[in-house]
Amino acid sequence: MPVRVVLGAEVLARPRVRDVALALAEDGLYQPFWSDGIIVDADRRLPPEMPRAARDYLFAELERAFPEARVTWPATVLREVPLVVDPEQSHVTSVALLAHADAVVTDTAAVADSLDLVDVEPWTPDAFVTFVLDATPRPALHALLRMVRRRWLQHDDSASPDDPDLLARLSGWARRALGPSSADLLDAHATRAGLWW
């Protein structure tokens, strides 16, 4: 059974981090969850110049691609979440508990602290990608390479980079955008890629 993970608003609002997270989910390497409240928070974090139509399309595509990801509940459930006072902490913690999540991907320290109190693991995006790469290396690498070729490569690239080159580029991005753990793991896989493909 795949690990159950709530994606925080900061993940859904960052285009390339979102691409990575959703590529791994598309291949069933984990089961994603979010809520309307998380979507509202992600909407607030998107660039202000992003048109409303593009925002609506993004969220409609999330719903279409992952119809079982949305967690809903009656408002009274918030009263059942102890030990948290901040509304954001309370909301994300509620989503995690109701989804029976193993982890929540978040960079927000206060949310991470509240999750620790209810025995749900808070993962940074770096820790999340590292976990998936470590738990399911081949499927994760295939999912990421497919996503990079489909979404990140420039359409005018005349030469298609080979897998080790793409993994090296992905590692460089991960080092800048996520952190050293996932980047180091991608580097290690890039050096071994010729043995796998």
HELIX and SHEET records of a PDB file:
HELIX    1   1 ALA A    9  ALA A   13  1                                   5    
HELIX    2   2 PRO A   15  GLU A   26  1                                  12    
HELIX    3   3 ASP A   36  ARG A   45  1                                  10    
HELIX    4   4 ARG A   52  ALA A   65  1                                  14    
HELIX    5   5 ALA A   75  GLU A   80  5                                   6    
HELIX    6   6 PRO A   87  LEU A   98  1                                  12    
HELIX    7   7 ALA A  109  LEU A  117  1                                   9    
HELIX    8   8 PRO A  125  ALA A  135  1                                  11    
HELIX    9   9 PRO A  137  MET A  147  1                                  11    
HELIX   10  10 VAL A  148  TRP A  152  3                                   5    
HELIX   11  11 ASP A  163  ALA A  177  1                                  15    
HELIX   12  12 PRO A  180  TRP A  196  1                                  17    
SHEET    1   A 5 ARG A  70  VAL A  71  0                                        
SHEET    2   A 5 GLN A  31  SER A  35  1                                        
SHEET    3   A 5 ARG A   4  LEU A   7  1                                        
SHEET    4   A 5 ALA A 103  VAL A 105  1                                        
SHEET    5   A 5 GLU A 121  TRP A 123  1                                        
END                                                                             
